[in-house]
Amino acid sequence: MGVVGPFAASRAHQLVASDGAHQTTLLTGQSVSDSVTTLALILGLIVVFGALVGRIVDRREGLLNIGFVLGWIAWTSGRLGEVYRISPEPGTLMRLSIESLLIGGGVLLAMMLMTNPKKGTGLGHDDEISRFDLAYILGSFRTKSGLVAVAAAAVSAMVVAFLFGRTDLAGQSVGVGFIGGILGGVVGTLASGSVRGEDEKNEPTPFAPIIIGVLAAGVLGPMIGLIFPGASKLEGLVLSGGIPGFLIVSPSAWAVGALIGVPVGHSWVEHSAAQASGAQAKPA
């Protein structure tokens, strides 16, 4: 991670906007070919790196390492306010949405590759919570609890961004994405558990649908931005400092929230539930 992260960030930093500055994300640079090439390289890195760590160590370590690599990129990439100032047009928002979709796809592919459904983790322990093979994902989406988890995580992450996103500084973007992921983990886990049937009561709440929900927030945010506040108002909002919070979180920062924040929020809920169960089980 200490090598892959800086290398990926340095490649992302080579991209320039139309004014020659480095205020750009992976897919909003001046040169479409350079942007696509850089994005493809970084996606390839996180897929291979994540799969290796996930198989050699364990899946949770794989998630953490991918999250830190993308966090390095989010921290060193251009400020979204400057991206909107340079190109305040619908195409910019659409590019950001597509970028989030592609990063999310790369993250999901890495997670599927690091999952060996025949064993829990590389250490041989069962870990159904972080299981992410395709059959398991599709199975979770056939249940009401899985669908509710996706929706609850996406909405709660967007609400956090809207309420707490104040500036487009790198720390705000990464921090809001991370906190949004934590709340997505908490609300997604609670919401999933609240609608479970009797046959699911004793099953653990998996990461998969909650992580997908937070990743979806990164895709939905720019699309909502086309309507509210509208691309025509972005330049004025940049100058007045009034960009909605969900538009200051970069695609890479949303992925950080999904990969690092969700497990934190999920563990809070599961730990509290385990403590409550233990307290009830103690004899009076």
Buried (B, 14 or more C-beta within 10 A) or exposed (E): BEEBBBBBBEBBBEBBBEEEEBBBBBBBBBEEEEBBEBBEBBBEBBBEBBBBBBBEBBBBBBBBBBBBBBBBBBBBBBBBBBBBBBBBBBEBBBBBBBBBBBBBEBBBBBBBBBBBEEEBBBEEEEBEBBBBBEEBBEEBEEBEBBBBBBBBBBBBBBBBBBEBBEBBEBEBBBBBBBBBBBBBBBBBBBBBBEBBEEEBEEEBBBBBBBBBBBBBBBBBBBEBBEEEBEBEBBBEBBEEEEBBBBBBBBBBBBBBBBBBBBBBBBBBBBEEBEEEEEEEEEEE
